[in-house]
Amino acid sequence: MIWIFALFNAEARAMKGLVGVKQTYDTTPTKDVLGINFRSLETSVCEMSETLIKTGFVPKPKDG
């Protein structure tokens, strides 16, 4: 779909070259110099989801 959308949207056109490309980053300098420890993607997504629900941006799921 990104390829089709890229025909009409400049931002999508700029991103289409990244489709299917795995990007990795070395955060060692950040950890060593600044002492920052990053959270896992799973933890970040779960915490962001909880925050969106708590702030009302996303409706709370119904039980059952």
Secondary structure, 3 states (H helix, E strand, C coil): CHHHHCCCCHHHHHHHHHCCCCCCCCCHHHHHHHCCCCCCHHHHHHHHHHHHHHCCCCCCCCCC
